[in-house]
Amino acid sequence: MMQAVRDNRSEQEFTLEVDGEVAVAAYQREGDTIVFTHTLVPARLEGHGVGSRLIRGSLDLARDQGLKVVPQCPFVRAFIEKHPAYRDLV
């Protein structure tokens, strides 16, 4: 079962729990900017859309907080390129 994306601010990462495993989008906050540094999806969950759901939820949370996004992570950068609705965050 897939849960909602959560913002674990103390660890500076967004998380998404799926079937007892956790996918992570690490970030660094710099004022009103959030820099996505890397994304990690457990091997067992790869290829099932977990990474995309994680990043979509993370970007939605960033938008809700009025943050600008710096996609250093290649996965986040590719997601934004494929989903024009998120390009305004960059």
PDB file of N, CA, C and O in Angstrom:
ATOM      1  N   MET A   1       0.832  -1.184   0.000  1.00  0.00           N
ATOM      2  CA  MET A   1       0.000   0.000   0.000  1.00  0.00           C
ATOM      3  C   MET A   1       0.878   1.250   0.000  1.00  0.00           C
ATOM      4  O   MET A   1       1.885   1.305   0.706  1.00  0.00           O
ATOM      5  N   MET A   2       0.491   2.258  -0.798  1.00  0.00           N
ATOM      6  CA  MET A   2       1.259   3.484  -0.932  1.00  0.00           C
ATOM      7  C   MET A   2       0.655   4.567  -0.044  1.00  0.00           C
ATOM      8  O   MET A   2      -0.554   4.796  -0.076  1.00  0.00           O
ATOM      9  N   GLN A   3       1.487   5.228   0.740  1.00  0.00           N
ATOM     10  CA  GLN A   3       1.054   6.304   1.624  1.00  0.00           C
ATOM     11  C   GLN A   3       1.222   7.651   0.915  1.00  0.00           C
ATOM     12  O   GLN A   3       1.617   7.699  -0.250  1.00  0.00           O
ATOM     13  N   ALA A   4       0.924   8.724   1.613  1.00  0.00           N
ATOM     14  CA  ALA A   4       1.123  10.074   1.085  1.00  0.00           C
ATOM     15  C   ALA A   4       2.596  10.470   1.237  1.00  0.00           C
ATOM     16  O   ALA A   4       3.302   9.958   2.106  1.00  0.00           O
ATOM     17  N   VAL A   5       3.038  11.379   0.388  1.00  0.00           N
ATOM     18  CA  VAL A   5       4.392  11.918   0.496  1.00  0.00           C
ATOM     19  C   VAL A   5       4.452  12.785   1.747  1.00  0.00           C
ATOM     20  O   VAL A   5       3.565  13.599   2.007  1.00  0.00           O
ATOM     21  N   ARG A   6       5.522  12.590   2.514  1.00  0.00           N
ATOM     22  CA  ARG A   6       5.706  13.337   3.763  1.00  0.00           C
ATOM     23  C   ARG A   6       7.006  14.140   3.689  1.00  0.00           C
ATOM     24  O   ARG A   6       7.984  13.718   3.072  1.00  0.00           O
ATOM     25  N   ASP A   7       6.988  15.288   4.325  1.00  0.00           N
ATOM     26  CA  ASP A   7       8.172  16.134   4.400  1.00  0.00           C
ATOM     27  C   ASP A   7       8.816  15.936   5.768  1.00  0.00           C
ATOM     28  O   ASP A   7       8.301  16.409   6.781  1.00  0.00           O
ATOM     29  N   ASN A   8       9.946  15.235   5.787  1.00  0.00           N
ATOM     30  CA  ASN A   8      10.705  15.014   7.012  1.00  0.00           C
ATOM     31  C   ASN A   8      11.764  16.115   7.086  1.00  0.00           C
ATOM     32  O   ASN A   8      12.910  15.918   6.682  1.00  0.00           O
ATOM     33  N   ARG A   9      11.365  17.267   7.604  1.00  0.00           N
ATOM     34  CA  ARG A   9      12.239  18.444   7.609  1.00  0.00           C
ATOM     35  C   ARG A   9      13.511  18.242   8.415  1.00  0.00           C
ATOM     36  O   ARG A   9      14.563  18.771   8.053  1.00  0.00           O
ATOM     37  N   SER A  10      13.431  17.486   9.500  1.00  0.00           N
ATOM     38  CA  SER A  10      14.624  17.293  10.332  1.00  0.00           C
ATOM     39  C   SER A  10      15.713  16.536   9.572  1.00  0.00           C
ATOM     40  O   SER A  10      16.900  16.723   9.840  1.00  0.00           O
ATOM     41  N   GLU A  11      15.316  15.688   8.632  1.00  0.00           N
ATOM     42  CA  GLU A  11      16.278  14.939   7.816  1.00  0.00           C
ATOM     43  C   GLU A  11      16.464  15.564   6.434  1.00  0.00           C
ATOM     44  O   GLU A  11      17.287  15.095   5.647  1.00  0.00           O
ATOM     45  N   GLN A  12      15.705  16.618   6.135  1.00  0.00           N
ATOM     46  CA  GLN A  12      15.715  17.277   4.834  1.00  0.00           C
ATOM     47  C   GLN A  12      15.481  16.280   3.700  1.00  0.00           C
ATOM     48  O   GLN A  12      16.289  16.138   2.782  1.00  0.00           O
ATOM     49  N   GLU A  13      14.331  15.593   3.806  1.00  0.00           N
ATOM     50  CA  GLU A  13      13.964  14.653   2.750  1.00  0.00           C
ATOM     51  C   GLU A  13      12.451  14.466   2.717  1.00  0.00           C
ATOM     52  O   GLU A  13      11.771  14.478   3.743  1.00  0.00           O
ATOM     53  N   PHE A  14      11.960  14.295   1.510  1.00  0.00           N
ATOM     54  CA  PHE A  14      10.586  13.880   1.316  1.00  0.00           C
ATOM     55  C   PHE A  14      10.601  12.362   1.255  1.00  0.00           C
ATOM     56  O   PHE A  14      11.515  11.769   0.682  1.00  0.00           O
ATOM     57  N   THR A  15       9.596  11.733   1.843  1.00  0.00           N
ATOM     58  CA  THR A  15       9.549  10.275   1.853  1.00  0.00           C
ATOM     59  C   THR A  15       8.195   9.783   1.377  1.00  0.00           C
ATOM     60  O   THR A  15       7.177  10.462   1.509  1.00  0.00           O
ATOM     61  N   LEU A  16       8.216   8.590   0.822  1.00  0.00           N
ATOM     62  CA  LEU A  16       7.000   7.904   0.405  1.00  0.00           C
ATOM     63  C   LEU A  16       7.159   6.438   0.772  1.00  0.00           C
ATOM     64  O   LEU A  16       8.041   5.753   0.254  1.00  0.00           O
ATOM     65  N   GLU A  17       6.305   5.961   1.664  1.00  0.00           N
ATOM     66  CA  GLU A  17       6.370   4.568   2.102  1.00  0.00           C
ATOM     67  C   GLU A  17       5.450   3.717   1.233  1.00  0.00           C
ATOM     68  O   GLU A  17       4.288   4.053   1.005  1.00  0.00           O
ATOM     69  N   VAL A  18       6.004   2.609   0.756  1.00  0.00           N
ATOM     70  CA  VAL A  18       5.249   1.672  -0.072  1.00  0.00           C
ATOM     71  C   VAL A  18       5.598   0.256   0.389  1.00  0.00           C
ATOM     72  O   VAL A  18       6.756  -0.156   0.332  1.00  0.00           O
ATOM     73  N   ASP A  19       4.601  -0.469   0.836  1.00  0.00           N
ATOM     74  CA  ASP A  19       4.796  -1.861   1.259  1.00  0.00           C
ATOM     75  C   ASP A  19       5.972  -2.029   2.223  1.00  0.00           C
ATOM     76  O   ASP A  19       6.762  -2.965   2.099  1.00  0.00           O
ATOM     77  N   GLY A  20       6.072  -1.114   3.180  1.00  0.00           N
ATOM     78  CA  GLY A  20       7.115  -1.225   4.192  1.00  0.00           C
ATOM     79  C   GLY A  20       8.483  -0.713   3.775  1.00  0.00           C
ATOM     80  O   GLY A  20       9.417  -0.735   4.577  1.00  0.00           O
ATOM     81  N   GLU A  21       8.622  -0.254   2.541  1.00  0.00           N
ATOM     82  CA  GLU A  21       9.896   0.311   2.072  1.00  0.00           C
ATOM     83  C   GLU A  21       9.702   1.802   1.852  1.00  0.00           C
ATOM     84  O   GLU A  21       8.584   2.266   1.629  1.00  0.00           O
ATOM     85  N   VAL A  22      10.797   2.549   1.917  1.00  0.00           N
ATOM     86  CA  VAL A  22      10.701   4.000   1.844  1.00  0.00           C
ATOM     87  C   VAL A  22      11.539   4.543   0.691  1.00  0.00           C
ATOM     88  O   VAL A  22      12.737   4.276   0.594  1.00  0.00           O
ATOM     89  N   ALA A  23      10.886   5.309  -0.179  1.00  0.00           N
ATOM     90  CA  ALA A  23      11.576   6.043  -1.241  1.00  0.00           C
ATOM     91  C   ALA A  23      11.854   7.451  -0.697  1.00  0.00           C
ATOM     92  O   ALA A  23      11.058   7.991   0.071  1.00  0.00           O
ATOM     93  N   VAL A  24      12.982   8.036  -1.098  1.00  0.00           N
ATOM     94  CA  VAL A  24      13.448   9.295  -0.527  1.00  0.00           C
ATOM     95  C   VAL A  24      13.857  10.275  -1.620  1.00  0.00           C
ATOM     96  O   VAL A  24      14.528   9.909  -2.584  1.00  0.00           O
ATOM     97  N   ALA A  25      13.441  11.522  -1.450  1.00  0.00           N
ATOM     98  CA  ALA A  25      13.931  12.631  -2.270  1.00  0.00           C
ATOM     99  C   ALA A  25      14.620  13.600  -1.312  1.00  0.00           C
ATOM    100  O   ALA A  25      13.957  14.331  -0.576  1.00  0.00           O
ATOM    101  N   ALA A  26      15.940  13.600  -1.327  1.00  0.00           N
ATOM    102  CA  ALA A  26      16.709  14.449  -0.415  1.00  0.00           C
ATOM    103  C   ALA A  26      16.773  15.873  -0.955  1.00  0.00           C
ATOM    104  O   ALA A  26      16.793  16.098  -2.165  1.00  0.00           O
ATOM    105  N   TYR A  27      16.803  16.830  -0.024  1.00  0.00           N
ATOM    106  CA  TYR A  27      16.845  18.229  -0.427  1.00  0.00           C
ATOM    107  C   TYR A  27      17.616  19.057   0.578  1.00  0.00           C
ATOM    108  O   TYR A  27      17.945  18.609   1.676  1.00  0.00           O
ATOM    109  N   GLN A  28      17.897  20.297   0.157  1.00  0.00           N
ATOM    110  CA  GLN A  28      18.467  21.310   1.037  1.00  0.00           C
ATOM    111  C   GLN A  28      17.625  22.564   0.878  1.00  0.00           C
ATOM    112  O   GLN A  28      17.381  23.013  -0.242  1.00  0.00           O
ATOM    113  N   ARG A  29      17.182  23.128   1.986  1.00  0.00           N
ATOM    114  CA  ARG A  29      16.414  24.378   1.945  1.00  0.00           C
ATOM    115  C   ARG A  29      17.380  25.537   2.083  1.00  0.00           C
ATOM    116  O   ARG A  29      18.248  25.543   2.956  1.00  0.00           O
ATOM    117  N   GLU A  30      17.218  26.518   1.211  1.00  0.00           N
ATOM    118  CA  GLU A  30      18.024  27.740   1.254  1.00  0.00           C
ATOM    119  C   GLU A  30      17.075  28.913   1.093  1.00  0.00           C
ATOM    120  O   GLU A  30      16.815  29.349  -0.028  1.00  0.00           O
ATOM    121  N   GLY A  31      16.553  29.431   2.196  1.00  0.00           N
ATOM    122  CA  GLY A  31      15.581  30.522   2.144  1.00  0.00           C
ATOM    123  C   GLY A  31      14.296  30.044   1.500  1.00  0.00           C
ATOM    124  O   GLY A  31      13.667  29.097   1.972  1.00  0.00           O
ATOM    125  N   ASP A  32      13.904  30.711   0.405  1.00  0.00           N
ATOM    126  CA  ASP A  32      12.680  30.324  -0.293  1.00  0.00           C
ATOM    127  C   ASP A  32      12.962  29.402  -1.478  1.00  0.00           C
ATOM    128  O   ASP A  32      12.158  29.300  -2.405  1.00  0.00           O
ATOM    129  N   THR A  33      14.110  28.735  -1.434  1.00  0.00           N
ATOM    130  CA  THR A  33      14.518  27.811  -2.496  1.00  0.00           C
ATOM    131  C   THR A  33      14.746  26.428  -1.902  1.00  0.00           C
ATOM    132  O   THR A  33      15.277  26.284  -0.801  1.00  0.00           O
ATOM    133  N   ILE A  34      14.335  25.416  -2.655  1.00  0.00           N
ATOM    134  CA  ILE A  34      14.594  24.026  -2.257  1.00  0.00           C
ATOM    135  C   ILE A  34      15.420  23.377  -3.364  1.00  0.00           C
ATOM    136  O   ILE A  34      15.036  23.395  -4.533  1.00  0.00           O
ATOM    137  N   VAL A  35      16.546  22.809  -2.983  1.00  0.00           N
ATOM    138  CA  VAL A  35      17.461  22.165  -3.922  1.00  0.00           C
ATOM    139  C   VAL A  35      17.315  20.655  -3.749  1.00  0.00           C
ATOM    140  O   VAL A  35      17.662  20.107  -2.702  1.00  0.00           O
ATOM    141  N   PHE A  36      16.802  19.989  -4.777  1.00  0.00           N
ATOM    142  CA  PHE A  36      16.699  18.524  -4.744  1.00  0.00           C
ATOM    143  C   PHE A  36      18.049  17.949  -5.126  1.00  0.00           C
ATOM    144  O   PHE A  36      18.542  18.186  -6.229  1.00  0.00           O
ATOM    145  N   THR A  37      18.648  17.191  -4.213  1.00  0.00           N
ATOM    146  CA  THR A  37      20.012  16.696  -4.428  1.00  0.00           C
ATOM    147  C   THR A  37      20.072  15.267  -4.948  1.00  0.00           C
ATOM    148  O   THR A  37      20.930  14.949  -5.772  1.00  0.00           O
ATOM    149  N   HIS A  38      19.179  14.402  -4.487  1.00  0.00           N
ATOM    150  CA  HIS A  38      19.143  13.039  -5.028  1.00  0.00           C
ATOM    151  C   HIS A  38      17.849  12.336  -4.638  1.00  0.00           C
ATOM    152  O   HIS A  38      17.167  12.711  -3.684  1.00  0.00           O
ATOM    153  N   THR A  39      17.545  11.318  -5.402  1.00  0.00           N
ATOM    154  CA  THR A  39      16.343  10.514  -5.178  1.00  0.00           C
ATOM    155  C   THR A  39      16.765   9.060  -5.065  1.00  0.00           C
ATOM    156  O   THR A  39      17.620   8.591  -5.818  1.00  0.00           O
ATOM    157  N   LEU A  40      16.162   8.351  -4.122  1.00  0.00           N
ATOM    158  CA  LEU A  40      16.473   6.939  -3.924  1.00  0.00           C
ATOM    159  C   LEU A  40      15.164   6.158  -3.824  1.00  0.00           C
ATOM    160  O   LEU A  40      14.330   6.414  -2.956  1.00  0.00           O
ATOM    161  N   VAL A  41      15.010   5.203  -4.732  1.00  0.00           N
ATOM    162  CA  VAL A  41      13.857   4.302  -4.705  1.00  0.00           C
ATOM    163  C   VAL A  41      14.400   2.890  -4.509  1.00  0.00           C
ATOM    164  O   VAL A  41      15.240   2.445  -5.291  1.00  0.00           O
ATOM    165  N   PRO A  42      13.940   2.177  -3.481  1.00  0.00           N
ATOM    166  CA  PRO A  42      14.414   0.810  -3.276  1.00  0.00           C
ATOM    167  C   PRO A  42      14.234  -0.034  -4.545  1.00  0.00           C
ATOM    168  O   PRO A  42      13.244   0.101  -5.263  1.00  0.00           O
ATOM    169  N   ALA A  43      15.209  -0.902  -4.798  1.00  0.00           N
ATOM    170  CA  ALA A  43      15.217  -1.700  -6.029  1.00  0.00           C
ATOM    171  C   ALA A  43      13.910  -2.453  -6.255  1.00  0.00           C
ATOM    172  O   ALA A  43      13.445  -2.559  -7.390  1.00  0.00           O
ATOM    173  N   ARG A  44      13.327  -2.965  -5.204  1.00  0.00           N
ATOM    174  CA  ARG A  44      12.092  -3.739  -5.335  1.00  0.00           C
ATOM    175  C   ARG A  44      10.927  -2.893  -5.851  1.00  0.00           C
ATOM    176  O   ARG A  44       9.972  -3.424  -6.420  1.00  0.00           O
ATOM    177  N   LEU A  45      11.009  -1.580  -5.652  1.00  0.00           N
ATOM    178  CA  LEU A  45       9.924  -0.682  -6.050  1.00  0.00           C
ATOM    179  C   LEU A  45      10.159  -0.005  -7.397  1.00  0.00           C
ATOM    180  O   LEU A  45       9.261   0.655  -7.922  1.00  0.00           O
ATOM    181  N   GLU A  46      11.351  -0.163  -7.960  1.00  0.00           N
ATOM    182  CA  GLU A  46      11.654   0.486  -9.234  1.00  0.00           C
ATOM    183  C   GLU A  46      10.733  -0.018 -10.340  1.00  0.00           C
ATOM    184  O   GLU A  46      10.341  -1.184 -10.363  1.00  0.00           O
ATOM    185  N   GLY A  47      10.401   0.884 -11.250  1.00  0.00           N
ATOM    186  CA  GLY A  47       9.580   0.514 -12.393  1.00  0.00           C
ATOM    187  C   GLY A  47       8.091   0.462 -12.119  1.00  0.00           C
ATOM    188  O   GLY A  47       7.325  -0.018 -12.955  1.00  0.00           O
ATOM    189  N   HIS A  48       7.666   0.949 -10.957  1.00  0.00           N
ATOM    190  CA  HIS A  48       6.244   0.921 -10.599  1.00  0.00           C
ATOM    191  C   HIS A  48       5.670   2.316 -10.387  1.00  0.00           C
ATOM    192  O   HIS A  48       4.583   2.461  -9.828  1.00  0.00           O
ATOM    193  N   GLY A  49       6.392   3.344 -10.829  1.00  0.00           N
ATOM    194  CA  GLY A  49       5.906   4.714 -10.705  1.00  0.00           C
ATOM    195  C   GLY A  49       6.093   5.338  -9.345  1.00  0.00           C
ATOM    196  O   GLY A  49       5.590   6.433  -9.094  1.00  0.00           O
ATOM    197  N   VAL A  50       6.803   4.669  -8.466  1.00  0.00           N
ATOM    198  CA  VAL A  50       6.996   5.181  -7.104  1.00  0.00           C
ATOM    199  C   VAL A  50       7.819   6.470  -7.124  1.00  0.00           C
ATOM    200  O   VAL A  50       7.476   7.437  -6.445  1.00  0.00           O
ATOM    201  N   GLY A  51       8.893   6.482  -7.895  1.00  0.00           N
ATOM    202  CA  GLY A  51       9.732   7.683  -7.978  1.00  0.00           C
ATOM    203  C   GLY A  51       8.950   8.873  -8.502  1.00  0.00           C
ATOM    204  O   GLY A  51       9.083   9.982  -7.985  1.00  0.00           O
ATOM    205  N   SER A  52       8.142   8.653  -9.518  1.00  0.00           N
ATOM    206  CA  SER A  52       7.337   9.744 -10.076  1.00  0.00           C
ATOM    207  C   SER A  52       6.313  10.246  -9.073  1.00  0.00           C
ATOM    208  O   SER A  52       6.103  11.452  -8.947  1.00  0.00           O
ATOM    209  N   ARG A  53       5.680   9.336  -8.365  1.00  0.00           N
ATOM    210  CA  ARG A  53       4.697   9.752  -7.354  1.00  0.00           C
ATOM    211  C   ARG A  53       5.387  10.532  -6.237  1.00  0.00           C
ATOM    212  O   ARG A  53       4.849  11.525  -5.747  1.00  0.00           O
ATOM    213  N   LEU A  54       6.571  10.087  -5.837  1.00  0.00           N
ATOM    214  CA  LEU A  54       7.342  10.780  -4.814  1.00  0.00           C
ATOM    215  C   LEU A  54       7.674  12.204  -5.255  1.00  0.00           C
ATOM    216  O   LEU A  54       7.478  13.155  -4.497  1.00  0.00           O
ATOM    217  N   ILE A  55       8.170  12.347  -6.467  1.00  0.00           N
ATOM    218  CA  ILE A  55       8.574  13.675  -6.943  1.00  0.00           C
ATOM    219  C   ILE A  55       7.359  14.562  -7.175  1.00  0.00           C
ATOM    220  O   ILE A  55       7.397  15.749  -6.850  1.00  0.00           O
ATOM    221  N   ARG A  56       6.294  14.019  -7.723  1.00  0.00           N
ATOM    222  CA  ARG A  56       5.069  14.804  -7.909  1.00  0.00           C
ATOM    223  C   ARG A  56       4.586  15.359  -6.561  1.00  0.00           C
ATOM    224  O   ARG A  56       4.285  16.547  -6.442  1.00  0.00           O
ATOM    225  N   GLY A  57       4.518  14.496  -5.562  1.00  0.00           N
ATOM    226  CA  GLY A  57       4.085  14.935  -4.233  1.00  0.00           C
ATOM    227  C   GLY A  57       5.033  15.941  -3.617  1.00  0.00           C
ATOM    228  O   GLY A  57       4.598  16.892  -2.967  1.00  0.00           O
ATOM    229  N   SER A  58       6.330  15.739  -3.817  1.00  0.00           N
ATOM    230  CA  SER A  58       7.341  16.654  -3.278  1.00  0.00           C
ATOM    231  C   SER A  58       7.219  18.034  -3.923  1.00  0.00           C
ATOM    232  O   SER A  58       7.279  19.055  -3.238  1.00  0.00           O
ATOM    233  N   LEU A  59       7.050  18.053  -5.237  1.00  0.00           N
ATOM    234  CA  LEU A  59       6.914  19.324  -5.940  1.00  0.00           C
ATOM    235  C   LEU A  59       5.613  20.027  -5.564  1.00  0.00           C
ATOM    236  O   LEU A  59       5.578  21.253  -5.458  1.00  0.00           O
ATOM    237  N   ASP A  60       4.565  19.273  -5.365  1.00  0.00           N
ATOM    238  CA  ASP A  60       3.304  19.870  -4.919  1.00  0.00           C
ATOM    239  C   ASP A  60       3.466  20.516  -3.546  1.00  0.00           C
ATOM    240  O   ASP A  60       2.955  21.610  -3.308  1.00  0.00           O
ATOM    241  N   LEU A  61       4.174  19.842  -2.647  1.00  0.00           N
ATOM    242  CA  LEU A  61       4.419  20.409  -1.319  1.00  0.00           C
ATOM    243  C   LEU A  61       5.293  21.660  -1.409  1.00  0.00           C
ATOM    244  O   LEU A  61       5.060  22.639  -0.700  1.00  0.00           O
ATOM    245  N   ALA A  62       6.298  21.622  -2.283  1.00  0.00           N
ATOM    246  CA  ALA A  62       7.157  22.797  -2.476  1.00  0.00           C
ATOM    247  C   ALA A  62       6.322  23.971  -3.002  1.00  0.00           C
ATOM    248  O   ALA A  62       6.480  25.104  -2.548  1.00  0.00           O
ATOM    249  N   ARG A  63       5.439  23.694  -3.956  1.00  0.00           N
ATOM    250  CA  ARG A  63       4.567  24.747  -4.505  1.00  0.00           C
ATOM    251  C   ARG A  63       3.675  25.320  -3.404  1.00  0.00           C
ATOM    252  O   ARG A  63       3.518  26.537  -3.301  1.00  0.00           O
ATOM    253  N   ASP A  64       3.095  24.451  -2.584  1.00  0.00           N
ATOM    254  CA  ASP A  64       2.218  24.893  -1.499  1.00  0.00           C
ATOM    255  C   ASP A  64       2.949  25.826  -0.527  1.00  0.00           C
ATOM    256  O   ASP A  64       2.334  26.693   0.093  1.00  0.00           O
ATOM    257  N   GLN A  65       4.267  25.637  -0.403  1.00  0.00           N
ATOM    258  CA  GLN A  65       5.074  26.463   0.513  1.00  0.00           C
ATOM    259  C   GLN A  65       5.665  27.688  -0.183  1.00  0.00           C
ATOM    260  O   GLN A  65       6.383  28.470   0.441  1.00  0.00           O
ATOM    261  N   GLY A  66       5.364  27.859  -1.480  1.00  0.00           N
ATOM    262  CA  GLY A  66       5.860  29.007  -2.227  1.00  0.00           C
ATOM    263  C   GLY A  66       7.343  28.955  -2.524  1.00  0.00           C
ATOM    264  O   GLY A  66       7.987  29.995  -2.656  1.00  0.00           O
ATOM    265  N   LEU A  67       7.897  27.744  -2.633  1.00  0.00           N
ATOM    266  CA  LEU A  67       9.334  27.583  -2.851  1.00  0.00           C
ATOM    267  C   LEU A  67       9.682  27.514  -4.330  1.00  0.00           C
ATOM    268  O   LEU A  67       8.907  27.010  -5.143  1.00  0.00           O
ATOM    269  N   LYS A  68      10.853  28.025  -4.665  1.00  0.00           N
ATOM    270  CA  LYS A  68      11.431  27.831  -5.990  1.00  0.00           C
ATOM    271  C   LYS A  68      12.263  26.556  -5.922  1.00  0.00           C
ATOM    272  O   LYS A  68      12.836  26.242  -4.878  1.00  0.00           O
ATOM    273  N   VAL A  69      12.332  25.822  -7.025  1.00  0.00           N
ATOM    274  CA  VAL A  69      12.989  24.521  -7.067  1.00  0.00           C
ATOM    275  C   VAL A  69      14.257  24.577  -7.906  1.00  0.00           C
ATOM    276  O   VAL A  69      14.274  25.138  -9.002  1.00  0.00           O
ATOM    277  N   VAL A  70      15.318  23.984  -7.368  1.00  0.00           N
ATOM    278  CA  VAL A  70      16.559  23.772  -8.111  1.00  0.00           C
ATOM    279  C   VAL A  70      16.723  22.255  -8.233  1.00  0.00           C
ATOM    280  O   VAL A  70      17.037  21.589  -7.246  1.00  0.00           O
ATOM    281  N   PRO A  71      16.515  21.699  -9.439  1.00  0.00           N
ATOM    282  CA  PRO A  71      16.570  20.242  -9.618  1.00  0.00           C
ATOM    283  C   PRO A  71      17.985  19.741  -9.931  1.00  0.00           C
ATOM    284  O   PRO A  71      18.281  19.399 -11.076  1.00  0.00           O
ATOM    285  N   GLN A  72      18.853  19.696  -8.924  1.00  0.00           N
ATOM    286  CA  GLN A  72      20.197  19.142  -9.132  1.00  0.00           C
ATOM    287  C   GLN A  72      20.133  17.650  -9.440  1.00  0.00           C
ATOM    288  O   GLN A  72      20.949  17.135 -10.205  1.00  0.00           O
ATOM    289  N   CYS A  73      19.170  16.962  -8.849  1.00  0.00           N
ATOM    290  CA  CYS A  73      18.999  15.531  -9.066  1.00  0.00           C
ATOM    291  C   CYS A  73      18.519  15.284 -10.496  1.00  0.00           C
ATOM    292  O   CYS A  73      17.533  15.889 -10.920  1.00  0.00           O
ATOM    293  N   PRO A  74      19.192  14.409 -11.249  1.00  0.00           N
ATOM    294  CA  PRO A  74      18.787  14.135 -12.628  1.00  0.00           C
ATOM    295  C   PRO A  74      17.355  13.597 -12.753  1.00  0.00           C
ATOM    296  O   PRO A  74      16.666  13.899 -13.727  1.00  0.00           O
ATOM    297  N   PHE A  75      16.909  12.810 -11.782  1.00  0.00           N
ATOM    298  CA  PHE A  75      15.550  12.265 -11.846  1.00  0.00           C
ATOM    299  C   PHE A  75      14.523  13.385 -11.709  1.00  0.00           C
ATOM    300  O   PHE A  75      13.533  13.413 -12.440  1.00  0.00           O
ATOM    301  N   VAL A  76      14.754  14.306 -10.777  1.00  0.00           N
ATOM    302  CA  VAL A  76      13.837  15.432 -10.585  1.00  0.00           C
ATOM    303  C   VAL A  76      13.856  16.329 -11.827  1.00  0.00           C
ATOM    304  O   VAL A  76      12.805  16.780 -12.280  1.00  0.00           O
ATOM    305  N   ARG A  77      15.036  16.584 -12.373  1.00  0.00           N
ATOM    306  CA  ARG A  77      15.160  17.403 -13.578  1.00  0.00           C
ATOM    307  C   ARG A  77      14.378  16.788 -14.730  1.00  0.00           C
ATOM    308  O   ARG A  77      13.651  17.493 -15.429  1.00  0.00           O
ATOM    309  N   ALA A  78      14.519  15.482 -14.936  1.00  0.00           N
ATOM    310  CA  ALA A  78      13.805  14.793 -16.015  1.00  0.00           C
ATOM    311  C   ALA A  78      12.296  14.814 -15.786  1.00  0.00           C
ATOM    312  O   ALA A  78      11.527  14.966 -16.735  1.00  0.00           O
ATOM    313  N   PHE A  79      11.871  14.663 -14.543  1.00  0.00           N
ATOM    314  CA  PHE A  79      10.442  14.691 -14.229  1.00  0.00           C
ATOM    315  C   PHE A  79       9.854  16.046 -14.606  1.00  0.00           C
ATOM    316  O   PHE A  79       8.794  16.115 -15.228  1.00  0.00           O
ATOM    317  N   ILE A  80      10.537  17.117 -14.234  1.00  0.00           N
ATOM    318  CA  ILE A  80      10.046  18.462 -14.538  1.00  0.00           C
ATOM    319  C   ILE A  80      10.017  18.690 -16.046  1.00  0.00           C
ATOM    320  O   ILE A  80       9.080  19.305 -16.556  1.00  0.00           O
ATOM    321  N   GLU A  81      11.021  18.209 -16.763  1.00  0.00           N
ATOM    322  CA  GLU A  81      11.035  18.354 -18.219  1.00  0.00           C
ATOM    323  C   GLU A  81       9.859  17.627 -18.865  1.00  0.00           C
ATOM    324  O   GLU A  81       9.312  18.108 -19.857  1.00  0.00           O
ATOM    325  N   LYS A  82       9.466  16.488 -18.326  1.00  0.00           N
ATOM    326  CA  LYS A  82       8.364  15.689 -18.883  1.00  0.00           C
ATOM    327  C   LYS A  82       6.987  16.187 -18.449  1.00  0.00           C
ATOM    328  O   LYS A  82       5.979  15.830 -19.058  1.00  0.00           O
ATOM    329  N   HIS A  83       6.939  17.007 -17.401  1.00  0.00           N
ATOM    330  CA  HIS A  83       5.662  17.482 -16.850  1.00  0.00           C
ATOM    331  C   HIS A  83       5.661  19.009 -16.814  1.00  0.00           C
ATOM    332  O   HIS A  83       6.042  19.603 -15.806  1.00  0.00           O
ATOM    333  N   PRO A  84       5.239  19.643 -17.896  1.00  0.00           N
ATOM    334  CA  PRO A  84       5.302  21.105 -18.010  1.00  0.00           C
ATOM    335  C   PRO A  84       4.591  21.867 -16.893  1.00  0.00           C
ATOM    336  O   PRO A  84       4.935  23.020 -16.634  1.00  0.00           O
ATOM    337  N   ALA A  85       3.623  21.268 -16.233  1.00  0.00           N
ATOM    338  CA  ALA A  85       2.885  21.940 -15.166  1.00  0.00           C
ATOM    339  C   ALA A  85       3.796  22.316 -13.992  1.00  0.00           C
ATOM    340  O   ALA A  85       3.420  23.138 -13.157  1.00  0.00           O
ATOM    341  N   TYR A  86       4.993  21.716 -13.925  1.00  0.00           N
ATOM    342  CA  TYR A  86       5.912  21.987 -12.817  1.00  0.00           C
ATOM    343  C   TYR A  86       7.060  22.920 -13.213  1.00  0.00           C
ATOM    344  O   TYR A  86       7.871  23.286 -12.362  1.00  0.00           O
ATOM    345  N   ARG A  87       7.141  23.304 -14.475  1.00  0.00           N
ATOM    346  CA  ARG A  87       8.252  24.124 -14.939  1.00  0.00           C
ATOM    347  C   ARG A  87       8.296  25.510 -14.307  1.00  0.00           C
ATOM    348  O   ARG A  87       9.360  26.120 -14.206  1.00  0.00           O
ATOM    349  N   ASP A  88       7.133  26.004 -13.880  1.00  0.00           N
ATOM    350  CA  ASP A  88       7.100  27.330 -13.256  1.00  0.00           C
ATOM    351  C   ASP A  88       7.823  27.352 -11.913  1.00  0.00           C
ATOM    352  O   ASP A  88       8.146  28.428 -11.409  1.00  0.00           O
ATOM    353  N   LEU A  89       8.081  26.201 -11.332  1.00  0.00           N
ATOM    354  CA  LEU A  89       8.774  26.143 -10.040  1.00  0.00           C
ATOM    355  C   LEU A  89      10.268  26.385 -10.170  1.00  0.00           C
ATOM    356  O   LEU A  89      10.933  26.752  -9.201  1.00  0.00           O
ATOM    357  N   VAL A  90      10.792  26.177 -11.369  1.00  0.00           N
ATOM    358  CA  VAL A  90      12.244  26.270 -11.584  1.00  0.00           C
ATOM    359  C   VAL A  90      12.653  27.713 -11.853  1.00  0.00           C
ATOM    360  O   VAL A  90      13.834  27.991 -12.058  1.00  0.00           O
TER     361      VAL A  90
END
